Amino acid sequence: MKTGRPKAEHTKAKSVTVRLSDELHYKLSEYAASHEITMTEVIQQSLKEFFFKQN
């Protein structure tokens, strides 16, 4: 029997590393904290908004 966390329905298989200035990192961190979400979620939401507004 396997133990551990069950697999998510839609797993994220790709990872991207991004270098940020101190200012951008601070703004990202503060925004995430004030909205009680992770920095990853902020970036993912921002990218979705960026690409969907393109069309």
C-alpha positions in Angstrom: 0.0 0.0 0.0 1.3 3.4 -1.0 1.4 6.2 1.5 1.8 9.9 1.1 -0.1 12.7 -0.7 -2.6 11.7 -3.3 -1.8 12.8 -6.8 -3.5 16.0 -8.0 -6.0 15.8 -10.9 -4.0 18.2 -13.0 -0.4 18.0 -12.1 2.1 20.6 -13.3 5.0 18.8 -15.0 7.1 21.8 -16.0 9.2 24.1 -13.9 10.7 27.5 -14.9 13.4 29.4 -13.0 13.2 33.2 -13.2 15.7 35.8 -12.0 14.1 38.9 -10.4 15.5 42.2 -9.3 15.3 42.9 -5.5 12.4 45.3 -6.2 10.3 42.8 -8.2 10.9 40.0 -5.7 9.8 42.3 -2.9 6.7 43.4 -4.7 5.8 39.8 -5.6 6.4 38.6 -2.0 4.3 41.4 -0.5 1.5 40.9 -3.0 1.4 37.2 -2.3 1.4 37.7 1.4 -1.3 40.4 1.4 -3.6 38.2 -0.7 -2.7 35.0 1.2 -1.5 33.1 -1.9 1.9 31.7 -2.9 4.3 33.6 -5.2 3.8 30.7 -7.6 0.1 31.4 -7.7 0.6 35.1 -8.4 2.9 34.3 -11.3 0.6 31.7 -12.7 -2.4 34.0 -12.5 -0.4 36.8 -14.0 0.7 34.7 -17.0 -2.9 33.4 -17.6 -4.2 37.0 -17.5 -1.4 38.1 -19.9 -1.9 35.4 -22.4 -5.7 35.5 -22.4 -5.7 39.3 -22.9 -3.6 38.8 -26.0 -6.5 37.3 -27.9 
